[in-house]
Amino acid sequence: MSSPSEQRRSKTRRMKPLGIHLYECVRGSPISFRSCQALVLILTFLSYASYHATRKTTSIVKSVLDPKTENLGMLHWPSHLYLKNLRDAQNNKTALYSGWAPFNADDGTALLGEIDLAFLGVYAIGMFFAGHLGDRVDLRILLTIGMIGTGFFTAAFGAGNWLNIHNFYYFLGVQMMAGLFQSSGWPSVVAVVGNWFGKSKRGLIMGIWNAHTSVGNISGSLIAAAMLKFGWSWSFALPGMMIAVVGLAVFLFLPVGPEVIGIEEDLHDKDAEKDDLGAPLLEERSRSKEKAVGFIQAWRIPGVAPFALCLFFCKLVAYTFLYWLPFYISHTAIGGEYLSDSAAGVLSTMFDVGGVVGGILAGHISDRLDARALTAASFTISAIPALFFYRIYGSYSLYWNVALMFITGMLVNGPYALITTAVSADLGTHSSLSGNSRALATVTAIIDGTGSIGAAVGPLLTGYISAKSWSGVFTMLMASALIAGLLLSRLVMAEIAAKMESSRRRRPDAAGDLPVSSVEEP
């Protein structure tokens, strides 16, 4: 009968990714802890970037599927506010084309909104189950299946062109399946990164890492726009093939935790050296004795509900831009001229460039202030005037459009990135869990799953509202940003009060700093 240590080593060999096992055989020595950290960051970054690249293609192809109409949706606010004459815009016919049935009918815009709803609705529901499953199964396998399935159904949507399919329910069903497979991505990558990285500068590190969202959107936009000249089917097929290839790399090389490759002892050595980046986000406990946190218990963690509801409205705004910004740009005269579909897709990437900056900035500020809620609320409230100015003055010239789009992307995506990364990680290791390390995927799924419901609602409403007024869409977005900020008001007040109390206590005695972030309160 084998000893416990031999059984543990045998289990590690079974769980260790094949690629790492072969690498160690060729190299003749075990892979280092630092190398594993770098590998995890690179693979999870590429993984979720490829998820967003496939997700972005629909917004680029919308203008090809749905032909432009005379109703440009500018009738809600007084026309004198616009710097270009409305009548000239309506009389511009330079970019009319036939589109693709059934999306080229009068209700084509609404059908595209329903397609978005199908994807994001299933994605949001699947997120809750994926997080629950992620705390119980091998995250590497779950992530691989999700990526390959996403690639297949993304390509299947584009195959509708090659197969001359015009049945709306075919595209609806394909998008629903794509949403189901995509739901496995976010809980998995956050949990894996959480297993490898410590709490020091978590907001900054995860803010930089979370740039994968914007990098994926940018690359997806550029690839989809470039492929349009070969047919819109290739705008789906190529990103689908790319995510499948990255999924294979994840299966071969991704270590989901230090224990998987047998370097737990090295990890404790790092802790002894006080290397906080070497410490796991989730402290190693006796995992065999831990039970995964239940869904209801995770909801009861202080801070989960308000941040989840806040993310509902943050993602409503962010995903409306994700799915409709290229369409909006191509339907709006910028400097008196309409842009082509591919040019509109390329221009829309400036929103995501701003999102990269916003995510890093929000993470850094929240680390310096030790106040996640205050940072997130400040960004969401600041996004309101940015949205207003982009709507009013974005059509003045290309330069104004780019500048205002960048600022809007920074303020919209900043809190979105902060909540889905650093805040989720904070709450997944909350003191009320008593050290239980099997809650991160569940908490992440609850927060992002709730946000994804908002992500489904926003594009759906936009599909209907934009047919009458794009200004109505922007009014909806500004109201959502306001509500998102107000939902965090209680946590913001708690953080400010804790800051003031901490400052008061430091005056007589400088010792004994107190953690003040609202997500750390019991």
Secondary structure, DSSP 8 states (H G I E B T S, - for coil): ---HHHHHHHHHHHHS-HHHHHHHHHHSS---HHHHHHHHHHHHHHHHHHHHHHHHHHHHHHHHHS---S--SB-SS-GGGSSS-HHHHHH--TT-----TTTTSTTHHHHHHHHHHHHHHHHHHHHHHHHHHHTTS-HHHHHHHHHHHHHHHHHHHHHHHHTT---HHHHHHHHHHHHHHHTTHHHHHHHHHHHH--STTHHHHHHHHTHHHHHHHHHHHHHHHHHGGG-HHHHHHHHHHHHHHHHHHHHHH---SGGGGT-HHHHHHHHHTT-GGGS-SS----GGG-----HHHHHTSTTHHHHHHHHHHHHHHHHHHHHHHHHHHHTS-BTTB---HHHHHHHTHHHHHHHHHHHHHHHHHHHHHT-HHHHHHHHHHHHHHHHHHHHHHTTS-HHHHHHHHHHHHHHHHHHHHHIIIIIHHHHHT-GGGTT--S-HHHHHHHHHHHHHHHHHHHHHHHHHHTTTBHHHHHHHHHHHHHHHHHHTHHHHHHHHHHHHHHHHHHTT---------GGG--
